[in-house]
Amino acid sequence: MNDNSKLASIIVIEGILENTSPFVIGTGKGDIIDIEIIKDENGNPYIPATSFVGALRHHISKNFKEEDKETWEYFWGSKNLNNNKAVQSHFILSDLKILKIMDNPKEDLITVRDGVAIDEKTGTAKEKAKYDYEIVNKDLEFEFKAEIKIRKSFKNKTNDILKILKTIITEFEAGNVQFGAFTTKGFGRFKLKNFQILKFDFPNDGINYLKFLQNEYLPEDKLDLKKIELDLSKIDILSKKDNADCIITADFSIKSSLIISSYTTDSKDPDKVHIKYNGKNVLTGTSLKGAIRSRAFKIVNTLCKNNQEENDDLKKLFGWADTENKEETKYKSRVIIDESIVENVIEKEQARIKIDRFTGGVIAGALFQSKPLWHNDENVRLKIKIKDAKDWEIGLLLLVLKDLWNEDLPIGGEKNIGRGVLKGKGIEIEYNVEKYTIQKSEDDKRTNKVLVNDKDKEKLENFVKEFLKKARDWDAK
């Protein structure tokens, strides 16, 4: 064996990976459900290491610079398609298994949600476009175990390898890593916690490494432990790539009531209840994004004489795929909307009946119960991110938020009886190192008058002007 290929060190990273939002890692269409969660032999959800490492590599490469190409390929692995020369990855991750094993995983860990595609022209559900899918509930803990093998040929580049590792950990700690399906709707966000990094240098730490593999305790002597633990505090992260992401955080209250329907099979429950996970009411990213996308198209089509349903700029902003398989082109949405918990609301049942539209009388046997969320002292937070935003895109989203603020864009179900209307409280926009704020005026609580300083007002109006200019260009085509 060539001395350069011998192991100089092994770095071990162990910790807990927590999903701070629900996630979907599917096996494809099931017999009953359209998207089923991938599960282990015990029926518990798990995260395949191969898919996870691929998503992690994509996230780091998209947001950070490959400062040293040779080290990058050594860390992640590569294959040169021209001469078929492969470089094996030296970052090795085990499948992420759930730490708390459940006797009935479907009941405690997995929830079924349903969705429907919306017709942008009518704002109603498309025919035969309903689907359902399993999700893994948030705040679960998975065992994170990874190794980095450093061979003698790369011993002099250990610091470059540690920079990539430090970048990964920093992104995990910040909760920036997303994985799985529906990430643009707030799913698949993960955070690494309670982690420990150990570095075994060979041949001196060979015995300690064997004990570690046998799950034995490391030596209790503090000096030995200090030698094995790896401190990354003095290691820099990779240089960030330039991006122009726009982050919008908007706070609202519920004007009257809100319901995003979740149907239950328990005979004791009402016919309709607001969707929950882990016992908490949630404002889903899917509902928010559907409403925002639909209103954005409506605004564009109001301004343009020519219908813009096939507008490539809008498709690239909100995402698009050809469901009829006429084209292979598809775009991933650059608008990401997180889910949020709705607390401090009142949950109260309401009996309703169906009316015969011809006679105006009650339809026999059409009594049903719904249990919406009622206004109390809640705060409904919307967090929207536009990746690589352009000024006109921010302007369009500002007009959508204006409709939300002015109680003109209801969210969820039962809109025909006034549910889902929100009242604006405050908006914060971060873009190109600048921060703009909009606050509700407390002088007159009966109106939706806003407070914004002159400098921010001018900048925000410029975003809208850029959008109007873009709309004129579309209309001229």
Secondary structure, DSSP 4 states (H G I P E B T S, - for coil): --GGGSEEEEEEEEEEEEESS-B--B-S--SSSSBPBPB-TTS-B-B-HHHHHHHHHHHHHHHB--S-HHHHHHHH-EEETTTTEEE---EEE--B-BSS--SSHHHHTEEEEEEEEE-TTTSSEEEEEEEEEEEEPSS-EEEEEEEEEEEGGGGGGHHHHHHHHHHHHHHHHTT-EE-SS-GGGT--EEEEEEEEEEEEETTTTHHHHHHHHTTPPPP--HHHHHHHB---TTPPPPPBPP---EEEEEEEEESSEE--EE----TTS-SEEE-EETTEEEE-HHHHHHHHHHHHHHHHHHH-SS--TT-HHHHHHH-EE-TTSS---EE--SEEE--EE--S-EE--EEEEEE-TTT-SEEEEEEEEEE-EE-SS--EEEEEEETT--HHHHHHHHHHHHHHHTT-S--SS-GGGTTT-EEEEEEEEEETTEEEEEEE-SS-TTS--EE--HHHHHHHHHHHHHHHHHHHHHHH-
